[in-house]
Each structure stands twice: as C-alpha cells, then as structure tokens.
Amino acid sequence: MSGEVTVDTRDFLSSGVRCTADVHIPAVGDGGGRVPVIVMAHGFGSPRTLSLPRYAREFAAAGYAVVLFDYRYFGDSDGEPRQLLDIPSQLADWRAAISFARSLPEADPDRVVGWGTSFAGGHVLTLAAEGQPFAAVVAQVPHLSGPAAVRATGLRSALRLAPATVVDVVRALRGAPPRYVHSIGAPGTTAVMTAPGAEQAFEEMARQSGFVRGTVPETVAARILLHIGRYSPIRTVARIACPVLIQVADGDDIAPAAAARAAAAKIPRSTVREYTGGHFDPYNDPLFPQVIRDVLDFLSATVRAT
C-alpha cells in the first residue's frame, strides 16, 4: 500500500500522567474503512525519537496506523523524576497506549499489533501473556530473562554499578533527586550496557536515524539495576495466544539470544528470525531493511493492512 501518511503528535493519560505519542495515519483509499494499528515504545533509557521513527514510517507506508509513544519520565512525556525506569509504570503506560490506539477513529480496535524492542520487547510479551488485545506481537532483540541479562552484564560491570545503585536507592527513600548512570558506554566504564562494540553500534544507530546525541539524556536512575534481574517475561510467555514474531541477534550480549530462543519455544504460535550481529545491529543498515521485510511478511500473514 502506498499513499499519503499524516503524522501528528498527540497526548494520552496513563494513571493521570500525560504521555506523548507520534500518531501515523496512512491514507485508507477511496473505500475508507479502518486499518490495523501498531503500538510501539522505546527500549532501555532512550526516547522514542532514537531510531524508532524510521520503523514507524516504514509501517505507516505499508498501510498500518502507528502509535509511537514515550513512557512517563522519558522524552516528551511528563513525570518526575526524569529518566526513571519503573517497570510497573511502563506496563501501565502500555495499557493506556493500547486503549488510546484502539480509540482512534482510523484504527481497527480488533487489529492491534504490539511492537517492542529490547526492554520493550519483554514488555509486549508480558502484556500479551496477561491478555491484552493484541492481534499479533513483534519482539525485536527482547529482554526475556533477568538472570541471563545480569550474567551478560558481568561481575566487574555489576560491581562498578553497585555504588551508584545503593546511593540512588537511599536517595529515593529520602525523596532526593536520583543518582543517574549512563545507559551505554565503552567496556570498562560505569554504564549499564558495556558489551564490546555496543557503543559504536549505538552511535551508528543514532547517525543513521538522524538523532543528535546530547539533545536528550542517555541515563537512567540507577535503582532499576535492582529490578532487572527479577524481570523475566519468559516465565509467562506460554500463555500467549496470538501470533508472535521474535527477532534475534545471534551475537547479542545485552539481551541474550539463547533466552529469546527458549521463549519462542514456549509460545504456541511463534516465528523466529535470526540475524548475524549484536544487540543494536538490527536497527542499522545493512540489517535494517531485512528486519523490516521480515516484520511486514509476518504481518501480511497475520494482520494484513488491506
């Protein structure tokens, strides 16, 4: 499908907090009618404007409406303190975004697709398992196992992060501003993601998407590091009834590929596509066009746009 796509920035409320979304509406043609809608959110510590608009444009050009949103505390959404990654709040924001997407007059409320990447990839699978009204789910390089993610981080990195985590927890108890840590850094630095090559791939992702680094924070409140190890969407994925596409990077040192494969084996209607590279490579050329083709092929078989 081709045609004009309108893009508007709109707000919705999640537990009384204003969240911001870019809403892409494709031309529906002379016949009118409602189109499927893809709900999208960003991964660990980054706003929706990093790389994800590139996906949204591709999906809208193929005939899907798209709701791409920032969680509370991030990007253009409200919420204090800033850069606070709170898992229950993010899941609540997803539920609110799904309701908002289903309310759009151009969207078919029975054809909602959940698309998540990295940490959000785990979220869409968690939400599908709880029975959110997804017609299909796409999870790209998803976080699925807390213990696997902690092991991938490594002991030395965990020890470097431990003091900041303790300080941030104490600050939270006192109502003081957070102690922040960098989301990504070079090996040996005090950052959450320090796998070899990850920072370079992240920089390339920013370059290819036209994102200017330094325009938004690339940090998170350190307290999340106490919770990552306990967040394992793989525990509930066997309950998912809708079709699921899991896209795996075989050299992923951040969201390990083995956990994604194990999760896919538990999901009754799963499709797996694997790519050569690390966690951030599916966002970048030369892999990006193939990643998009695989998503659109999957959706053509499960939630067609026409």
Backbone bond lengths (Angstrom), bond angles and torsions (degrees), N, CA, C in turn:
res aa  C-N    CA-C-N  psi(-1)  N-CA   C-N-CA  omega(-1)  CA-C   N-CA-C  phi
1 M - - - 1.459 - - 1.515 109.11 -
2 S 1.309 117.89 138.26 1.445 121.25 175.49 1.514 108.69 -135.05
3 G 1.307 117.68 163.12 1.448 122.40 -178.02 1.501 110.07 148.33
4 E 1.313 114.90 -178.95 1.448 119.70 -178.73 1.520 111.46 -70.30
5 V 1.317 114.23 146.67 1.459 121.25 175.86 1.520 107.49 -125.84
6 T 1.320 116.89 128.49 1.458 120.37 174.68 1.523 108.82 -96.44
7 V 1.325 115.85 140.99 1.456 121.57 179.68 1.523 108.28 -126.97
8 D 1.315 115.69 121.66 1.460 121.82 178.56 1.518 109.42 -126.95
9 T 1.322 115.95 148.34 1.453 121.07 172.29 1.524 108.04 -95.60
10 R 1.311 115.80 122.97 1.461 120.64 -176.63 1.527 109.00 -131.51
11 D 1.318 115.23 164.27 1.461 121.86 179.59 1.520 110.75 -118.50
12 F 1.322 115.30 151.81 1.454 121.80 169.59 1.521 107.78 -141.19
13 L 1.311 116.72 163.19 1.457 121.17 -177.71 1.520 110.59 -103.06
14 S 1.319 115.23 137.56 1.456 122.39 173.42 1.524 107.55 -127.08
15 S 1.306 116.99 110.45 1.474 122.09 -176.82 1.528 110.73 52.57
16 G 1.330 115.46 37.96 1.449 121.01 178.22 1.507 115.20 83.79
17 V 1.349 118.25 -2.62 1.462 122.36 179.95 1.525 109.10 -99.75
18 R 1.334 116.39 134.49 1.466 120.98 179.90 1.523 110.45 -75.14
19 C 1.330 115.63 124.38 1.456 122.07 173.40 1.524 108.89 -114.02
20 T 1.319 115.77 145.01 1.460 122.14 -175.89 1.518 110.49 -109.04
21 A 1.327 115.21 139.72 1.462 120.81 -179.24 1.520 109.69 -138.83
22 D 1.329 115.20 147.42 1.462 121.89 166.17 1.522 106.87 -92.76
23 V 1.319 115.72 124.54 1.460 121.59 -177.71 1.527 108.63 -110.43
24 H 1.324 115.76 116.30 1.464 122.90 178.50 1.530 108.37 -100.95
25 I 1.319 116.20 124.22 1.458 121.16 179.12 1.525 108.77 -121.07
26 P 1.334 117.96 115.52 1.467 119.73 179.14 1.524 110.88 -79.84
27 A 1.319 115.47 157.03 1.453 119.95 171.85 1.524 108.91 -63.74
28 V 1.327 116.22 134.39 1.471 119.22 -176.01 1.517 112.45 -98.33
29 G 1.327 118.11 -1.48 1.454 120.44 177.23 1.514 112.38 84.74
30 D 1.325 114.46 179.60 1.465 119.73 -175.24 1.513 112.37 -66.29
31 G 1.315 116.83 -26.94 1.455 119.22 -177.54 1.508 113.99 -76.94
32 G 1.339 117.97 -10.60 1.459 120.65 -178.72 1.513 110.30 65.42
33 G 1.303 115.64 -146.29 1.453 120.72 -179.55 1.508 112.14 88.96
34 R 1.320 115.24 167.59 1.456 121.53 -178.40 1.524 110.58 -96.77
35 V 1.323 115.75 153.62 1.459 121.29 -176.80 1.522 109.46 -116.56
36 P 1.333 117.37 159.23 1.469 119.39 174.00 1.522 110.00 -63.04
37 V 1.321 116.60 155.36 1.454 121.10 -179.10 1.522 109.45 -127.79
38 I 1.326 115.58 131.97 1.458 122.64 177.74 1.519 108.53 -102.36
39 V 1.322 116.95 124.79 1.459 122.34 177.23 1.521 107.62 -100.69
40 M 1.344 116.70 128.79 1.455 122.22 -172.98 1.522 110.31 -131.53
41 A 1.332 115.86 147.51 1.467 120.93 172.68 1.513 109.60 -146.70
42 H 1.317 114.72 162.77 1.465 121.53 -173.32 1.522 111.78 -82.20
43 G 1.314 114.66 171.47 1.446 120.79 -179.33 1.513 112.35 -92.73
44 F 1.305 116.10 -147.03 1.460 123.98 -170.63 1.525 111.21 -70.33
45 G 1.326 117.00 109.71 1.452 121.48 167.57 1.513 117.26 78.55
46 S 1.332 119.20 -1.28 1.459 120.92 -176.70 1.525 110.16 -113.05
47 P 1.326 117.90 149.46 1.466 120.31 178.35 1.520 111.44 -79.95
48 R 1.308 115.39 173.00 1.468 120.60 -178.32 1.523 112.49 -66.10
49 T 1.322 117.07 -21.35 1.460 120.78 -175.80 1.526 113.81 -76.65
50 L 1.320 117.68 -8.88 1.465 120.53 177.96 1.518 109.95 -88.89
51 S 1.316 116.91 103.60 1.457 124.63 172.07 1.539 114.42 75.45
52 L 1.336 117.81 -36.23 1.458 119.26 -171.10 1.522 114.44 -66.11
53 P 1.352 120.93 -31.66 1.465 117.86 175.31 1.524 113.49 -56.78
54 R 1.324 116.42 -28.90 1.465 120.14 177.89 1.526 110.73 -62.82
55 Y 1.329 116.84 -42.19 1.463 121.05 175.13 1.527 110.65 -64.85
56 A 1.329 115.59 -46.82 1.462 119.90 -176.51 1.520 111.49 -58.61
57 R 1.335 117.11 -41.17 1.467 120.09 178.95 1.528 111.27 -62.86
58 E 1.324 116.64 -40.32 1.469 119.83 178.85 1.523 111.09 -64.44
59 F 1.328 117.04 -43.29 1.457 120.44 -178.86 1.533 110.89 -66.55
60 A 1.335 116.58 -42.06 1.464 119.67 179.96 1.522 111.08 -66.27
61 A 1.342 117.03 -38.61 1.465 120.37 177.92 1.521 111.45 -62.89
62 A 1.335 116.69 -26.58 1.461 121.21 178.50 1.525 112.63 -85.33
63 G 1.337 117.36 -0.69 1.456 120.16 174.39 1.505 116.28 107.03
64 Y 1.331 117.50 7.79 1.466 121.23 179.82 1.527 110.27 -100.32
65 A 1.322 116.16 137.33 1.457 118.86 165.87 1.527 107.53 -70.93
66 V 1.324 116.21 152.32 1.461 120.48 -177.73 1.524 109.37 -137.20
67 V 1.320 115.70 134.92 1.468 122.50 170.38 1.520 106.60 -118.37
68 L 1.322 116.43 108.54 1.468 123.45 -178.87 1.519 107.62 -111.14
69 F 1.341 117.16 114.77 1.467 118.64 -170.00 1.521 112.81 -125.12
70 D 1.328 114.02 158.21 1.457 123.13 170.25 1.520 108.90 -95.17
71 Y 1.339 116.02 137.35 1.459 119.39 170.86 1.527 110.14 -65.66
72 R 1.319 115.34 158.26 1.459 118.51 168.89 1.532 108.92 -55.39
73 Y 1.291 115.91 149.76 1.476 125.07 -178.30 1.530 113.37 78.76
74 F 1.346 118.20 -5.67 1.465 120.44 -176.50 1.527 110.90 -127.69
75 G 1.332 114.34 154.87 1.453 120.29 171.87 1.517 113.07 56.11
76 D 1.337 115.24 -130.22 1.465 121.34 -177.65 1.514 113.44 -91.39
77 S 1.313 117.84 -0.07 1.459 120.64 178.39 1.528 110.72 -81.37
78 D 1.322 115.28 159.14 1.457 120.74 179.36 1.521 110.57 -81.07
79 G 1.317 114.72 -178.03 1.462 121.79 176.64 1.502 112.25 116.74
80 E 1.307 115.50 135.74 1.464 122.74 177.52 1.522 108.69 -128.13
81 P 1.349 117.00 145.35 1.460 127.89 -0.97 1.525 111.58 -75.65
82 R 1.311 116.26 161.54 1.451 121.04 -179.36 1.536 110.82 -73.03
83 Q 1.316 114.28 155.03 1.474 122.50 176.05 1.531 112.25 59.52
84 L 1.323 115.44 33.67 1.464 120.53 177.44 1.525 108.29 -95.91
85 L 1.318 116.63 113.04 1.455 121.15 178.38 1.518 108.06 -93.55
86 D 1.317 114.78 101.33 1.464 121.98 -178.78 1.522 107.89 -116.17
87 I 1.317 117.25 114.37 1.460 121.19 -171.92 1.527 112.56 -61.21
88 P 1.345 120.93 -49.64 1.468 118.94 178.33 1.528 113.12 -59.00
89 S 1.333 117.21 -37.72 1.465 119.85 178.35 1.527 111.18 -65.86
90 Q 1.329 116.54 -40.89 1.459 118.74 179.36 1.528 111.45 -65.50
91 L 1.319 117.67 -38.86 1.467 119.76 176.43 1.529 110.70 -65.21
92 A 1.329 117.27 -37.85 1.466 120.52 176.00 1.525 110.74 -63.98
93 D 1.339 116.61 -39.45 1.465 120.12 177.85 1.523 110.98 -64.01
94 W 1.318 116.56 -38.57 1.470 119.99 175.51 1.526 111.01 -60.19
95 R 1.313 117.12 -45.60 1.471 119.55 -179.18 1.525 110.59 -61.51
96 A 1.328 116.06 -41.36 1.464 119.89 178.45 1.527 110.83 -66.18
97 A 1.328 117.23 -39.53 1.466 120.76 179.24 1.524 110.97 -65.49
98 I 1.317 117.45 -38.52 1.466 121.12 177.41 1.529 110.19 -62.84
99 S 1.327 116.27 -45.28 1.471 119.79 177.98 1.523 111.04 -61.96
100 F 1.336 116.21 -41.84 1.459 120.55 177.88 1.527 110.50 -61.96
101 A 1.325 117.48 -45.62 1.467 121.01 -179.54 1.524 111.11 -61.72
102 R 1.303 117.03 -40.31 1.464 120.62 -179.04 1.523 112.14 -69.03
103 S 1.335 115.95 -21.43 1.468 120.09 -179.78 1.524 113.03 -84.49
104 L 1.328 118.23 -11.43 1.458 120.24 -178.74 1.526 109.96 -64.39
105 P 1.336 117.95 131.68 1.470 119.26 -177.47 1.522 113.75 -62.72
106 E 1.332 116.92 -24.19 1.470 119.92 -179.41 1.523 112.78 -85.80
107 A 1.332 117.50 -11.94 1.472 121.47 -172.30 1.517 111.67 -99.45
108 D 1.319 114.69 143.09 1.464 121.55 173.76 1.522 108.13 -83.69
109 P 1.332 118.97 113.05 1.473 120.22 -175.31 1.523 113.72 -67.00
110 D 1.325 117.08 -12.65 1.462 120.12 178.88 1.526 112.63 -97.19
111 R 1.343 116.32 2.76 1.463 119.75 179.37 1.533 108.88 -130.37
112 V 1.326 114.22 68.55 1.460 121.95 179.47 1.524 108.31 -104.21
113 V 1.318 115.87 129.86 1.464 122.67 177.94 1.523 108.53 -111.20
114 G 1.323 116.85 130.73 1.454 121.42 173.31 1.518 109.70 -95.86
115 W 1.345 116.31 122.48 1.473 121.24 177.96 1.519 107.94 -120.28
116 G 1.321 115.91 122.41 1.454 119.31 179.04 1.513 110.80 -136.96
117 T 1.324 115.65 148.04 1.451 121.21 179.03 1.520 110.04 -123.07
118 S 1.329 116.47 142.04 1.465 122.21 177.09 1.535 110.08 57.41
119 F 1.336 118.32 -119.95 1.467 119.42 -178.93 1.526 110.61 -61.82
120 A 1.341 117.06 -37.91 1.464 120.22 178.26 1.523 111.69 -68.64
121 G 1.336 117.18 -24.47 1.453 119.58 174.55 1.521 111.23 -62.91
122 G 1.336 116.03 -37.66 1.458 119.33 173.23 1.514 111.99 -67.35
123 H 1.338 116.00 -37.87 1.466 119.26 -179.65 1.531 111.98 -61.95
124 V 1.341 118.30 -45.62 1.463 118.40 -176.53 1.524 111.13 -65.04
125 L 1.329 116.84 -32.10 1.460 119.01 177.15 1.529 111.21 -72.63
126 T 1.320 117.04 -38.06 1.469 120.65 174.75 1.518 110.37 -60.08
127 L 1.324 116.54 -44.84 1.464 121.57 -177.88 1.522 111.41 -68.40
128 A 1.326 116.91 -39.36 1.460 119.34 176.97 1.521 110.77 -62.96
129 A 1.335 116.43 -38.86 1.462 120.46 179.81 1.524 112.31 -66.52
130 E 1.337 116.43 -29.92 1.476 119.02 179.51 1.521 111.83 -82.45
131 G 1.333 117.68 -6.55 1.462 120.45 175.13 1.509 115.82 101.63
132 Q 1.335 117.51 17.21 1.462 118.57 174.23 1.537 109.20 -60.05
133 P 1.346 116.89 149.24 1.478 119.97 -170.45 1.521 113.86 -78.24
134 F 1.310 116.09 63.16 1.454 120.89 176.15 1.529 110.11 -88.84
135 A 1.325 115.69 134.69 1.458 119.89 170.62 1.516 110.63 -82.27
136 A 1.336 116.39 -24.20 1.459 122.54 176.67 1.518 107.78 -164.32
137 V 1.342 115.22 162.98 1.466 121.68 -179.44 1.513 108.51 -136.16
138 V 1.343 115.11 140.34 1.466 121.97 171.95 1.521 107.44 -122.38
139 A 1.335 115.92 123.23 1.467 121.66 179.43 1.522 108.17 -120.33
140 Q 1.329 116.05 111.00 1.466 121.64 -178.01 1.518 109.79 -98.85
141 V 1.327 116.60 128.72 1.471 124.51 -176.12 1.543 110.49 35.07
142 P 1.332 117.57 58.10 1.463 120.00 -168.83 1.528 114.05 -78.77
143 H 1.342 114.51 147.74 1.463 121.16 167.75 1.518 107.02 -75.79
144 L 1.331 117.28 120.19 1.455 120.94 -176.80 1.516 114.04 -125.46
145 S 1.312 117.21 -26.28 1.464 120.50 -177.06 1.516 109.91 -132.80
146 G 1.326 116.24 116.56 1.455 119.67 176.39 1.521 112.54 -59.58
147 P 1.328 119.06 -50.43 1.468 119.13 178.69 1.520 113.00 -58.44
148 A 1.346 118.15 -38.97 1.465 120.19 179.30 1.525 110.86 -65.36
149 A 1.318 116.58 -38.78 1.465 120.15 178.99 1.524 110.87 -66.76
150 V 1.333 116.76 -39.13 1.468 120.24 179.02 1.528 110.23 -66.10
151 R 1.327 116.50 -43.02 1.475 119.40 178.05 1.522 110.59 -61.92
152 A 1.336 116.72 -38.81 1.456 119.98 179.55 1.523 111.68 -66.07
153 T 1.318 116.58 -31.53 1.470 120.80 178.17 1.518 110.86 -63.90
154 G 1.314 116.53 -40.83 1.458 121.25 178.29 1.513 113.01 91.94
155 L 1.328 115.59 151.41 1.459 121.50 -175.64 1.523 112.06 -63.96
156 R 1.323 117.34 -44.39 1.463 119.21 -176.89 1.522 111.48 -62.62
157 S 1.330 116.33 -42.34 1.462 119.67 178.86 1.524 110.57 -64.74
158 A 1.340 116.04 -41.55 1.471 119.85 179.08 1.526 111.06 -61.42
159 L 1.326 116.66 -39.96 1.463 119.81 179.50 1.524 111.46 -67.16
160 R 1.327 117.17 -35.97 1.459 119.53 177.49 1.524 111.41 -65.73
161 L 1.331 116.77 -32.25 1.459 121.30 -177.38 1.525 113.00 -85.30
162 A 1.330 117.15 -19.72 1.465 120.77 -172.99 1.523 113.98 -57.05
163 P 1.344 120.46 -45.69 1.468 118.87 -179.05 1.530 112.98 -59.82
164 A 1.328 117.04 -42.14 1.463 119.90 179.23 1.523 110.88 -64.42
165 T 1.332 116.28 -36.76 1.461 119.92 179.33 1.517 110.48 -63.49
166 V 1.310 116.87 -46.51 1.469 120.95 179.84 1.526 110.39 -61.58
167 V 1.323 116.36 -45.52 1.466 120.14 -179.86 1.528 110.55 -60.75
168 D 1.322 116.74 -42.17 1.466 119.18 -178.09 1.515 111.90 -67.20
169 V 1.325 117.29 -38.91 1.461 119.82 177.67 1.529 110.39 -62.63
170 V 1.317 117.17 -43.01 1.459 120.82 178.22 1.519 110.39 -63.23
171 R 1.325 116.45 -42.79 1.462 119.98 178.10 1.524 111.30 -61.33
172 A 1.331 116.27 -40.58 1.464 119.88 178.94 1.522 110.86 -61.72
173 L 1.324 117.12 -41.81 1.468 120.80 179.25 1.526 111.65 -64.34
174 R 1.330 115.98 -30.42 1.465 120.47 -179.26 1.521 112.92 -90.35
175 G 1.330 117.19 -4.31 1.452 120.30 -176.62 1.512 113.49 74.64
176 A 1.328 117.49 20.43 1.456 122.88 -178.96 1.538 109.94 -89.64
177 P 1.337 118.02 163.24 1.467 120.93 177.77 1.527 111.04 -59.32
178 P 1.329 117.25 151.65 1.464 120.40 -176.03 1.526 113.40 -66.94
179 R 1.318 114.49 159.48 1.465 122.61 165.92 1.519 105.31 -96.56
180 Y 1.306 116.20 117.75 1.454 121.03 -175.76 1.527 111.68 -95.74
181 V 1.344 114.59 152.97 1.460 121.81 170.88 1.521 107.81 -129.54
182 H 1.319 115.78 154.51 1.457 119.93 178.49 1.528 110.38 -69.02
183 S 1.320 115.49 141.45 1.461 119.68 177.99 1.519 111.62 -70.20
184 I 1.340 116.48 -38.15 1.458 120.07 -175.58 1.520 109.37 -140.49
185 G 1.331 115.20 145.49 1.463 119.71 179.57 1.517 110.09 -161.89
186 A 1.301 114.95 175.80 1.460 121.06 178.42 1.523 110.33 -72.22
187 P 1.332 118.38 157.33 1.462 120.62 176.42 1.531 110.77 -54.09
188 G 1.330 115.90 136.26 1.453 121.02 179.46 1.510 114.73 91.01
189 T 1.351 117.46 -7.41 1.460 120.19 178.44 1.524 110.00 -93.09
190 T 1.319 116.20 167.55 1.460 121.55 178.92 1.524 108.64 -88.98
191 A 1.307 114.64 88.09 1.460 122.12 179.69 1.518 107.98 -149.65
192 V 1.336 116.42 161.95 1.464 120.24 -176.08 1.525 111.24 -72.34
193 M 1.324 117.16 -45.11 1.465 121.31 -178.17 1.520 108.63 -111.67
194 T 1.316 116.57 109.70 1.467 121.05 -176.65 1.526 111.79 -130.41
195 A 1.328 117.74 23.98 1.464 120.48 179.11 1.526 109.81 -60.93
196 P 1.328 118.05 145.91 1.467 120.25 178.58 1.527 111.84 -54.80
197 G 1.299 115.92 129.71 1.457 121.27 178.79 1.512 115.38 84.63
198 A 1.338 117.42 -10.57 1.462 119.65 -175.41 1.521 112.08 -66.57
199 E 1.340 117.11 -42.71 1.460 118.83 -177.88 1.527 110.96 -65.70
200 Q 1.330 117.47 -39.09 1.457 120.24 178.52 1.531 111.10 -64.73
201 A 1.341 116.52 -41.44 1.465 120.08 178.68 1.521 110.75 -66.91
202 F 1.330 116.11 -36.12 1.460 120.54 177.09 1.531 110.24 -63.96
203 E 1.324 116.63 -43.95 1.461 120.53 178.52 1.525 110.94 -62.67
204 E 1.323 116.62 -38.58 1.459 119.92 177.68 1.526 110.63 -67.41
205 M 1.322 117.24 -37.24 1.460 121.05 176.55 1.524 110.40 -60.24
206 A 1.330 116.41 -44.20 1.462 120.47 178.15 1.524 110.58 -62.71
207 R 1.340 116.62 -43.56 1.461 119.95 -178.44 1.516 111.36 -63.04
208 Q 1.341 117.10 -46.66 1.457 120.12 -176.49 1.522 112.37 -68.16
209 S 1.320 117.47 -27.37 1.466 120.36 -179.18 1.525 112.45 -92.35
210 G 1.351 117.67 -1.03 1.447 120.84 -179.73 1.511 113.65 74.31
211 F 1.321 117.01 20.27 1.458 122.13 -178.97 1.519 109.05 -87.91
212 V 1.309 116.57 130.28 1.457 121.31 -178.61 1.526 109.13 -94.15
213 R 1.316 116.25 110.21 1.466 120.10 179.99 1.525 109.69 -64.27
214 G 1.317 115.45 142.70 1.444 121.44 -178.34 1.518 113.52 97.60
215 T 1.353 116.59 -11.84 1.460 119.19 179.49 1.526 112.17 -79.74
216 V 1.322 117.03 -21.54 1.464 122.03 175.42 1.526 107.75 -136.11
217 P 1.322 117.93 157.83 1.467 119.67 178.28 1.526 111.50 -62.63
218 E 1.317 115.89 145.43 1.471 121.93 174.01 1.525 108.06 -118.78
219 T 1.321 114.32 51.17 1.457 121.89 -175.84 1.525 109.55 -133.84
220 V 1.324 115.29 167.15 1.462 122.32 170.46 1.520 108.44 -138.64
221 A 1.330 115.58 153.77 1.456 119.53 171.31 1.523 108.40 -64.63
222 A 1.311 116.94 129.73 1.466 121.49 -168.63 1.517 113.83 -64.32
223 R 1.322 118.69 -18.07 1.471 120.55 -176.46 1.524 113.59 -60.37
224 I 1.340 118.34 -22.83 1.458 120.11 179.08 1.516 111.59 -60.04
225 L 1.331 117.25 -24.60 1.458 120.22 -176.22 1.522 112.24 -67.16
226 L 1.323 117.19 -17.22 1.464 120.34 173.99 1.521 112.08 -76.20
227 H 1.329 116.61 -18.15 1.468 120.20 -170.61 1.523 114.23 -109.60
228 I 1.330 117.24 -20.21 1.463 119.17 -176.97 1.527 111.64 -57.19
229 G 1.326 116.96 -42.44 1.458 120.81 -177.19 1.512 114.02 -65.28
230 R 1.327 116.48 -18.77 1.472 119.97 -179.59 1.521 113.01 -100.34
231 Y 1.318 116.59 -2.43 1.464 119.60 -178.57 1.518 109.04 -99.63
232 S 1.331 115.65 105.95 1.462 121.71 -174.90 1.524 110.18 -132.90
233 P 1.322 118.23 85.50 1.464 120.53 178.29 1.521 114.29 -55.99
234 I 1.340 117.34 -21.66 1.461 119.72 -179.88 1.525 112.42 -58.79
235 R 1.311 116.82 -23.39 1.466 120.31 -176.75 1.529 113.05 -65.64
236 T 1.332 117.82 -24.44 1.473 119.89 -174.66 1.519 114.03 -117.66
237 V 1.343 118.31 -0.32 1.469 119.33 -171.29 1.525 113.50 -64.73
238 A 1.324 118.35 -21.01 1.471 119.67 -180.00 1.531 111.41 -63.87
239 R 1.330 117.71 -16.46 1.468 121.16 -179.88 1.524 112.86 -82.93
240 I 1.322 117.88 -8.55 1.462 120.42 -173.47 1.529 110.16 -71.69
241 A 1.330 115.95 127.58 1.459 120.75 -177.29 1.520 113.23 -98.31
242 C 1.329 118.34 -25.91 1.463 120.57 -175.07 1.526 110.73 -83.45
243 P 1.335 117.85 164.81 1.467 120.22 175.14 1.527 111.08 -65.23
244 V 1.335 115.72 143.13 1.464 121.77 -177.43 1.518 109.43 -132.65
245 L 1.330 115.90 132.63 1.458 122.08 169.94 1.518 108.05 -107.72
246 I 1.330 116.71 124.24 1.460 121.84 174.76 1.516 108.08 -113.17
247 Q 1.324 115.63 123.69 1.456 122.42 -179.27 1.523 108.57 -107.11
248 V 1.321 115.32 122.31 1.454 122.77 -168.43 1.522 110.17 -119.07
249 A 1.326 116.79 135.64 1.462 121.82 169.40 1.521 107.75 -97.97
250 D 1.326 117.33 122.01 1.463 119.50 -170.09 1.526 113.40 -68.27
251 G 1.337 117.36 -20.04 1.456 120.18 178.24 1.522 113.03 -106.43
252 D 1.300 116.73 25.17 1.468 121.37 -175.69 1.526 110.52 -69.29
253 D 1.333 117.05 115.96 1.459 122.62 177.90 1.526 112.34 -101.29
254 I 1.326 117.26 9.72 1.465 121.58 -179.21 1.522 110.58 -114.79
255 A 1.334 116.70 -51.35 1.465 122.05 172.07 1.526 106.16 -116.78
256 P 1.322 117.42 88.53 1.466 121.21 -167.02 1.525 114.43 -53.77
257 A 1.332 114.60 137.41 1.452 121.23 -177.09 1.518 112.25 -62.43
258 A 1.322 117.67 -33.43 1.471 120.00 -178.34 1.517 111.56 -60.33
259 A 1.326 117.34 -38.47 1.463 120.63 178.68 1.522 110.77 -66.56
260 A 1.338 116.86 -38.75 1.466 120.20 178.92 1.521 110.86 -65.39
261 R 1.328 116.07 -41.80 1.465 118.59 178.31 1.530 111.05 -64.04
262 A 1.330 116.38 -41.66 1.464 120.33 179.56 1.515 111.27 -63.73
263 A 1.333 116.58 -39.07 1.459 119.95 178.10 1.521 110.93 -65.33
264 A 1.325 116.59 -43.70 1.464 120.25 -179.85 1.522 111.36 -59.21
265 A 1.329 116.45 -36.18 1.469 120.10 179.62 1.522 112.09 -65.92
266 K 1.318 117.32 -22.45 1.465 121.33 -179.95 1.527 113.11 -88.15
267 I 1.340 117.19 -19.81 1.461 121.32 -174.66 1.522 109.01 -86.08
268 P 1.333 118.32 125.14 1.461 120.20 -173.98 1.522 114.69 -58.85
269 R 1.332 118.22 -35.54 1.473 121.20 -174.61 1.532 109.27 -124.13
270 S 1.311 115.80 63.57 1.460 120.08 -175.73 1.517 111.77 -107.06
271 T 1.338 114.26 149.08 1.454 123.47 171.28 1.523 107.07 -126.66
272 V 1.316 117.26 135.08 1.462 121.33 179.98 1.521 109.31 -117.74
273 R 1.321 114.79 133.99 1.464 120.90 171.72 1.530 107.63 -124.60
274 E 1.326 115.92 128.79 1.466 120.75 -177.71 1.522 110.80 -112.62
275 Y 1.336 114.62 148.08 1.455 121.92 -177.61 1.520 108.81 -134.04
276 T 1.301 115.58 149.82 1.457 120.68 177.08 1.520 109.07 -83.30
277 G 1.340 116.28 120.90 1.461 119.41 179.01 1.507 111.79 148.97
278 G 1.328 114.92 -174.85 1.441 121.93 -179.63 1.520 112.20 -99.42
279 H 1.317 115.26 -170.75 1.466 122.02 -171.32 1.526 112.83 -57.44
280 F 1.334 117.93 -39.57 1.455 120.67 -174.26 1.523 113.63 -94.50
281 D 1.317 118.45 -6.15 1.462 120.14 -175.97 1.531 114.36 -65.90
282 P 1.352 120.49 -34.32 1.465 118.13 178.12 1.528 114.31 -62.19
283 Y 1.333 118.06 -18.88 1.454 120.90 177.63 1.531 112.01 -77.93
284 N 1.320 116.60 -17.14 1.461 121.54 -168.92 1.521 112.09 -112.62
285 D 1.345 114.87 155.22 1.451 119.02 166.78 1.530 108.02 -68.77
286 P 1.314 118.80 143.80 1.454 127.51 12.25 1.528 115.52 -90.60
287 L 1.348 118.59 -2.33 1.465 119.54 -176.87 1.523 113.48 -77.12
288 F 1.327 116.95 -30.97 1.463 120.20 -170.95 1.532 113.69 -52.14
289 P 1.336 120.77 -47.35 1.470 118.66 -179.52 1.527 113.00 -59.46
290 Q 1.332 117.88 -37.71 1.460 120.03 178.59 1.519 111.39 -68.69
291 V 1.334 116.18 -39.44 1.465 120.63 177.50 1.525 110.31 -59.28
292 I 1.332 117.19 -44.88 1.469 121.44 178.54 1.526 110.68 -64.17
293 R 1.323 117.39 -45.02 1.467 119.77 179.33 1.515 111.18 -58.40
294 D 1.317 116.77 -42.12 1.459 119.67 -179.20 1.525 111.68 -65.01
295 V 1.340 117.00 -38.54 1.464 119.41 176.78 1.527 110.26 -64.35
296 L 1.325 116.79 -47.10 1.461 119.39 -176.90 1.528 111.51 -67.46
297 D 1.324 117.85 -34.06 1.467 120.20 174.69 1.521 110.28 -64.12
298 F 1.336 116.09 -43.77 1.461 120.72 178.13 1.531 110.74 -61.30
299 L 1.321 116.43 -45.47 1.468 119.55 -178.67 1.521 111.25 -68.91
300 S 1.329 117.80 -34.72 1.459 120.22 177.28 1.522 111.53 -59.47
301 A 1.333 115.76 -31.25 1.469 120.37 -179.96 1.522 113.21 -87.51
302 T 1.327 117.28 -13.80 1.481 119.40 -173.56 1.533 113.37 -122.92
303 V 1.341 116.64 -43.98 1.474 120.69 -177.23 1.523 107.20 -138.58
304 R 1.300 116.74 78.66 1.454 120.85 -175.47 1.528 111.12 -66.51
305 A 1.325 114.93 145.90 1.464 119.55 179.20 1.518 112.26 -78.81
306 T 1.318 117.99 -20.42 1.469 121.11 -179.71 1.515 109.78 -128.74
